[in-house]
Amino acid sequence: MADTVETTTEGKQPRSVRVVLLALMIAMMLAMLDNMIVGTAMPTIVGELGGLEHLSWVVTGYTLATAASTPIWGKLGDMYGRKGAFLSSIVIFLIGSALSGMAQDMGQLIGFRAVQGLGAGGLMVGVMAIIGDLIPPRERGKYQGMMAGVMALAMIGGPLVGGTITDNWGWRWAFYINLPLGAVALALVTAVLHLPRKRSKAGIDYLGVVLLTVGITSIVLVTTWGGTEYAWTSARIMELIGIGVAALVGFVFWQTRAAEPVLPLHIFKSRNFTLMSVIGFITGFVMFGATLFLPLYQQAVQGASATNSGLLLLPMLGAMLVTSMVAGRVTTNSGRYKIFPIVGGVLMIVGMYLLSLMDTGTTRLTSGVYMAVVGAGMGCLMQITMLVAQNSVEMKDMGVASSSTTLFRTLGSSFGVAIMGALFNHRVQDVMAERAGALGKNITEKSAQLDAKSLQKLPAAAREAYQHAVSSGTHSAFLLGAGIAVVVLIAALFVKEVPLKGGPKAPAEGADPAPQAVVEAV
């Protein structure tokens, strides 16, 4: 019979813990890689299945299911055990992936992608919460580089892998590729990870789940449809806003009375947790806005290839990876972390402002330097927000703390893409009308974002006008991002540097002892 070992707060982690971390990183990559691989395959999918008018729902259905299920998975892990919830989310994700690969029409694909999204909501939360159980906060910083590396690999490699798979194996393998990776993660977690079993006597807060799901769904639909499918002032958008506000107000009211609330409000009594939620929201807002418009600028204005769109972000992602590793090491060695949100806020403001200065004459070297500044700021923020949030709650709330932080970042990204996108589209259409008259207005009437083929078909004068329009649009979007990033700096200044639990020195009086997670030696 295999011996068992406990994680310790000093020295090297046991080999079995490192095996679990490998499985967690594979699961994390599944969640992050999927949308980017599928995005590359979408033109081929539409060509075979048809249903172009429903194309956006392939992404929206997945996003909605992920956002709505994220807090629920966190709570289920807290109530019934982290391992069981995590394994369930992997299984659901793999079932959704297999069904999506077998879809025969666009309706089926949308439905199966929603199933996939339900599982994906538990993948990221499960990874963060299990790491929170396995490794005390003081030691957790050293693993930040690993998580940032997975993110960078997914964002760079996703479009490349998606294009290669679609061209050589067919679009269905964009979904089937998840199956062997997921099976490895499933086997490793099942065999090696052993966490204390939990069984809550209280039932699931079904009313809270429904109200939160309706509220989140309404918010995501408003940010997805507003300014594209429907005008921001249209009756449909106003209805969704009303439903969303009513559901969320009802949710907050009910959480004060529920026996086992899905999102216990007492965690927001911690100043640091609340500040990290705000910082996470703004980081998602700025980061996803930047990753959306930077490739667009480089393709339309600098003439870069769309095929290598992931590589275009390499300066930003590389800087994010290096900075995240440095921040993690410094945090682990010193236990100090307040400086990183402050420095991250400053770098994000400066970097987004520099990006707003780009025009039609900006070189790739210059834009690469600007992106690196933004990436360095994100590297100071991405994992520190989760680390401090988890350090601010008791162990019993680790799951909801992880899911809440993830949810706020997800909602921030939805708002960032929607608001920055609306500003970009409006500016592009105005500049095209000014520079190219009626022709310019007609070109961007349906969409302000032209693909490479459409761009090449434009007359030289119209193409030049579009380049100026995109430059002007990204200027407005990035300038807004710089202004919004000021909130990160303000919030960071109010963070209280509470000693991290589980460090080499004794934890502060009243703090929870470091978690003792038992794993089987391999």
Sequence and secondary structure as in RCSB ss.txt:
>XXXX:A:sequence
MADTVETTTEGKQPRSVRVVLLALMIAMMLAMLDNMIVGTAMPTIVGELGGLEHLSWVVTGYTLATAASTPIWGK
LGDMYGRKGAFLSSIVIFLIGSALSGMAQDMGQLIGFRAVQGLGAGGLMVGVMAIIGDLIPPRERGKYQGMMAGV
MALAMIGGPLVGGTITDNWGWRWAFYINLPLGAVALALVTAVLHLPRKRSKAGIDYLGVVLLTVGITSIVLVTTW
GGTEYAWTSARIMELIGIGVAALVGFVFWQTRAAEPVLPLHIFKSRNFTLMSVIGFITGFVMFGATLFLPLYQQA
VQGASATNSGLLLLPMLGAMLVTSMVAGRVTTNSGRYKIFPIVGGVLMIVGMYLLSLMDTGTTRLTSGVYMAVVG
AGMGCLMQITMLVAQNSVEMKDMGVASSSTTLFRTLGSSFGVAIMGALFNHRVQDVMAERAGALGKNITEKSAQL
DAKSLQKLPAAAREAYQHAVSSGTHSAFLLGAGIAVVVLIAALFVKEVPLKGGPKAPAEGADPAPQAVVEAV
>XXXX:A:secstr
   EEE  SSS   HHHHHHHHHHHHHHHHHHHHHHHHHHHHHHHHHHH  GGGHHHHHHHHHHHHHHHHHHHHH
HHHHH HHHHHHHHHHHHHHHHHHHHT  SHHHHHHHHHHHHHHHHHHHHHHHHHHHHHS HHHHGGGHHHHHHH
HHHHHHHHHHHHHHHHHHT TTHHHHTHHHHHHHHHHHHHHHEE      SS   HHHHHHHHHHHHHHHHHHHH
BTTTB TTSHHHHHHHHHHHHHHHHHHHHHTT SS SS GGGGGSHHHHHHHHHHHHHHHHHHHHHHHHHHHHHH
TS   STTTTGGGHHHHHHHHHHHHHHHHHHHHH   THHHHHHHHHHHHHHHHHHT  TT  HHHHHHHHHHHH
HHHHHHHHHHHHHHHHTS GGGHHHHHHHHHHHHHHHHHHHHHHHHHHHHHHHHHHHHHHHHHHHHHHTSS S  
 HHHHHHS HHHHHHHHHHHHHHHHHHHHHHHHHHHHHHHHHHT      TT SS   TT       EEE  
